[in-house]
Amino acid sequence: MFALVDVNSFYASCETVFRPDLRGRPVIVLSNNDGCVIARNALAKKAQIPMGAPFFKARDAIRQHNVAVFSSNYALYADMSNRVMETLERLAPAVDIYSIDEAFLDITNIENCISLHEFGKQVQKTLWKETHLAVGVGIAPTKTLAKLANFAAKTWKGTGGVLDLSQTVRQRKLMALVPVEEVWGVGRRISKKLNMLGITTALQLADCPSALIRKHFSVVLERTVRELRGESCLALEESVPTKQQIICSRSFGERITEYQDMREAICNYAVLAAEKLRGEHQYCRYVSAFVKTSPHDPKVPYYGNHAGIKLMTPTHDSRDILAAAVRCLDQIWKPGYRYQKGGVMLGDFFSQGVAQLNLFDEYQPKKNSDLLMATLDKIHKDGVGKVWFAGQGIQRGWAMKREMLSPAYTTRFNELVRAKV
């Protein structure tokens, strides 16, 4: 038996946790460089602020409905997500973190101690008490049905945010009401093809003969159909799969035209990628960098390119990765362009920095590298100071625009909420 716990309007909800004055007010969150709407609370949806709408096009509606607007505060969202997941791990024997705002819980045999509906209510109350975030809880014998139950719990207010689909009768009743495109794993393209075959609801998909699904679709959809019938095909994944690559990239706050500015940006992305690599306890042997101009500006010619370097010895040392990224940049940099975006990608991962050494390899292992990198990571994590490489620069006028950024309520002492008693 599975329970899917999903935070309601996660990004927007995180912004209101420490701002009680925003209760009863529409809230939206913008993408990088304050470009587009990427998150809305329920009131913003009622105000018909479209998801993905460019910020400048939504300004009139934002003023009309007194919408609170925030830049993306990823540090806040990540910390709040960690608090939610840590709480869930205390409530269930096994947790599969599916995304930043949702997780599957293994609640097999928990009904011997408490009813499934009461367990869902308990999860809601505990998370509200400890994080002040509202969640929807869907309970079912398979992951796909739990996703469907969660969708219904958040869509229909009569459920109270918790829906138990452990009974087959309730499963079929709900599936008859849900469009097939709302089924987990059925995308827009597949749903169109299913509609052409006369399959428009989740129940019709569940009742569709397996031979027909196997003939026209992949084994993935067949597995989804079996899950809708109550046959568990997707096991709980308690460990996060190892990443195959790491990409650090951003659109610049201002177009870059000078090499030095681009070099600083690439150095910053390389250092950030190296920190993420060490966080995964991995070493890499492939480093690449890329740059590109805007493909949507008809007034200037488009240019985009990338270059990569394969190291003989795996590394997670920021110095090695930074040096390799700069060499890649030197191969692809062309003056005279207004660059919109750049980034660094790491690949070819190893679990340890051991390989057959090459006498002529430029990147030989550095003495005390692991100790130095661990010290840098601890300084940054503890927030006791800031150390950076000279190549990262100081001014960083190209940095991402975040003009409506909320405080780091949970990760910086100088930005903690102050209460007057």
N, C-alpha and C positions, 0 to 999 in steps of 0.2 A: 504494500500500500504506500502511495506517495502523496506528499503534500507540496504544492508549489506555492511559495510565498513571494509576492511581488509588491514592491513599494509603489504606492499611487503617485504618479507624476513626480518621479524621484528628484530630478534636478530642481524643479520648481519648489518641491516640498522642503528640500534642504535649505533653500533660501529663506523660507518662512519660519523654520524652527526657532531661530534666534531673533525673529522680528514679529512679535505678536501683533504689532500695529498693522501688519499686512493681512490679517485674517479677514475674510470676506472681500478680498480684493483680487482682481486678476493678476497673475504673475507669469512672466515669460523669461526664458533664458536664451541668450544668443550664442551663435557659433563663434569660432575663432575670428578675431578681428571684428567682432560685433557685426557679422555679416548677415546671417539668417536666423530665423526662429527655430530652435531645435528642441525646446521643451515648453509645455504649457500646463498650468493647473486647470481644473475643471471650469473655473470661472472664465479663464481666458478662452477656453474652447467655446463657451456660451457666447462670448463676445465676438466669436467668429474671426479670431486671429489665426490665419492658416499656418499649419506646420510647414516649415521650409520657406516661408515667405521672406524675401529680402527685408531687412529692417527699415530701409528708407521708404519702401512701399507701404509698410504697415504703420507708419508714424501717425497718420490721421486717425485710424481706428484705435491706436494706443492712447492718444490724447482724449478721444471721445469717451472711452470706457475707463479712463484713469488707471491704465495698466502699469504695474511695477515691472521695470525692465532691468535685467542683470546680465553682465558678461559671464562667460563660463568660468566657474571657480572649481577647477578639477581637484585641487588639494582638499577642499571642503567635501566634495562629493566622495572622494576616495576614502577619507577618514570616516565619514558617516556610513559608508558601505561596510567598512571593516567593523564598525560597532554593531550594525545589523547582523552581519554574518557571525560574529562572536556570540551574540545573544542567541541566534538560532542553534549554534553548536551546543549550547547548554540545554536546549529544549528537546533536541532529537539525538538519537544515537549516531546517525550518519547524515552528513550534509554534502550536497553536490552543488557548488556555486556555479550557476549557469551564466550570470552576467553581473554587472555592477549593482543591479537592484533586484535581482531575483535568484532564488535557490530552490532546489528540490530537497525535501526531507524524506528519509526512509522512516515511515511510522508503522511498519509491519508489526502486528500483534499489539499495538498500543491501545486498541479498543478493549483489551482485557482489563485495562486500568481506568480508562476514561473514554467517553464516547468521542467519535471522530469530530463531530461538530463542536463539542466542548473544547477539544484540543485546539481546533482552529481559532476559537474565541480566545483561548488562553494565549496563543501566539500573538494575536492582535493586541491584547491588553498589555502583555509584557513588552512588546516592541514599542508601543505608545508610551509606556511608563519610562523606558530606558533611553529611547531615542526621539520620542515625540514625532514619529513618522507613522502614518496610516498605511496599512497593507491589506491586500486581498489574499485570501487563502483558498486554493482549490484542492480538493482531496479526491483521489480516485485510485483504482488498481494499476493504472499504467501512467507513464509520463505524459503521453499525448492527451489522455482523458483529463489528467490533472491540469494541463494547460487550458483545456476547454472549460473545465470547472472554474479556473481562475478568471478566465475571460468573462464568464457569466456572473461571477461574484462581484466583479468590478463594474459590470454593465448594468445589472438590475439591482436597484437599491433594496428590493424586498429580501434579498439574500443576507443583508447585513454585512456584506464583505466576506462571507464564508459559505462555501457550498460543498456538500458531501455527495460525491457521485459513486459511492461504494455499491449502490444497488443498481442492477441492470435496468429496471424500469425507469429510474430517474435519468440514467445515461441516455436511453433512447428518446425520452421526452425532450431532453435538452438538445440532442443532436438534430432532432426534427426542426428545431427553431433556429439553429446556427447555420449561416451560409458556409459553403464548403471552403471558401477562401480564408475563413477564420481558423481553419484547422492548422495546427502546428506542422510545418513541413510542406504545406501546399501554398506555393507562391502564385503570383498573378498569372504567369504563363500557363502553369499546370491547371489552375482553376478555369481558365478560358477553355482549355481542351476538355476538361471534365464537363463543363456546361454544354459543350457541343455534343457530348454523349448523353445529355439529359440528367447529369448528376449536379444538382444545385445545392444540396444540403449535406451536412456531415453524416446524417443517418443514411442517405442514399449511397454515400461513399462507403460507409461501413457495411452495407448490405450488398455492395457490388461484388460479383463473382471474382475470385482471385485470379482465374484464368484471363479474364478481360483486363484486369489491372496489369498483369504480367505481360500481356500482349502489347499494350499501348504505352506502358510507362516503365519506370525503373524499379529495381528491387527496393529502393528507398520508400517509394509510395506504397508498395505492397506491405512493407513493414508498418507504415502508418495505419493502413487499413486494419491490420491485425491488432494493432494497439487500440484502435477504436472499438474493436470487438471484445476488448478486455484481456487480450493476451499480451503480457508484458514482454517486449522485445528490446527495450532500452534499459540497460542496467544503470545503477547509480555509480557515478564516477567521483570518488572521494578525493582523488589526486588530480591536480591540474595537469593536462598534457604538456610536455615540453615544447616550447616554441621552436619553430623551424627558422625563423628570422625575426629581426628587430628592426623597425623603421622609425626614425625620428625625423619629422618633417612638419613645417608650418608655412602658411602663407604669410608673407611679410606685411608688417603694418604699413610700410611705405615701399614703393618700388626701389630695388637696388640697382645702381648703375656703376658703382665703384667696386673694384676687385677687393679692396681691403674690407669693405663692409660685408661682402659675400664670404670672405675668408673667416671673418669673425662669426658669422652665422653658422657656417659649416663646422667650425671648431666647437661651438656650443652644442650643436646637434650630435657631434661625435662624442663629446664628453657625456652627454645625457644618455646616448645609446650604450656607452660603456658601463654606466651606472646600472642601467636596466639589465645588461648582460650579467653583471656580477650578482644582481638580485636574483637571477635565474640559476646561479651557481654554474654558469657555462663559460666556455672559452670559444672564441671564433677564429676562423682562418680566412674569412672573406670580408673585405670592407669595400663599400662603394659609395659614391656621392653622385647626386644629380641636381640639376638646375633647370628651370624653365621659365619662359615668359608667359603672359596671359594668352590663352588661346581664343579669348572672346573679344580681344581688342583689334578691330579691323584696321586701325590706323597705323599699326606697326607690324612688321613681319614676326612670325612666331619662330622661336628657337627653344629647343629642349634637347638635353643630352645627358648621358651618364657614363661613368667610367668605374672600373673595379680593379682591385688588387688582391691577389691571393698570397697570403703569407705562408711561409714554410712551417712556422711554429705557431700553434694556437695561442691566443693571448686574450686577456681581459683587462690589460693595462691601458688606461685612458691615454697615456702618452703614445703608445704604439698605434692605437686606433685613430687618434687625432692626426698623427703624422701621415698615416696612410690616406685618410680622408682628404687632407690638404693636397697630397700628390694627385689624387683623383680630380680634385677641383682644377688644378693647374692644367690637366689634360683637356678639360671641357670648357674652361672659361673663354668667353669671347666678349671683347669690349663693344660698346655701342648699343647694347640691349638694356631694356628695363625689365629686370627679373622680378617675377611675382612670387616664386617659390623655390625652395631648395631643401635638401635633406640628405640623410646618411642612412645606409642600410647595412646591417651585419648579417652574415650567414655562415654556413658550413660549421655548425656548432660541435663542440666536443665537451665531454663531462670533466675533463681534466686537461691541463696545459702541457701534455706530454706528447712528443712526436719525435721522429727521427730528425736530429739536428743536421743542418747543412752548414758546412764551413763558410760558404760564401753568402749565406742568407743575411740580409741587411738587418732583419729584426731578430736579434738574439735576445734570449730572456734577460731581463734586467734584474740586478741584485736587489733583494728585499722588495720586489714588486708587490707581492701579495700583502705584505705588512703595510706598505705605503697606501695602497688602494683601500684597504680596510680602514685605515686611519682617516682618509679623506671621506669615505662613506659615512663613518661615524660622526664626523664633524658636521656634515650636511644633515644627517638624520636627527641629531640631537639639537640642531638649531643654535649651537653655541657660537657659531661664527660662520664665515664664508671664505672659502679658499677657491681660487680658480686659476686657470692657466692664462698666461699673458695673451695668447692668441685669441681668447674669447672676448677681449675688449672690455671697455667700461661703459661707454655711452649707450651703445646698442640702439640707435635710432630706428633700426629696422625691426625692432621687437614687435610682437603681436599687440594690436590695439585691444585694450580692455578698460574702456573708459567708465564702465558701470560695474566694476568688480566689487563684490562684497568682501568684508573682512575675513581673515582666516580665523574664524571663531574658535576652532578646536586645535590648531597647530602652532599658534604664535601667542606668547604670553602678552605681548604689547597690544594684541587685538582682541583679548578676551572681553566678553560682555561685562559691563559695570552696572550693578544694580544699586539704586538709591533707596535706602530704607528710611 
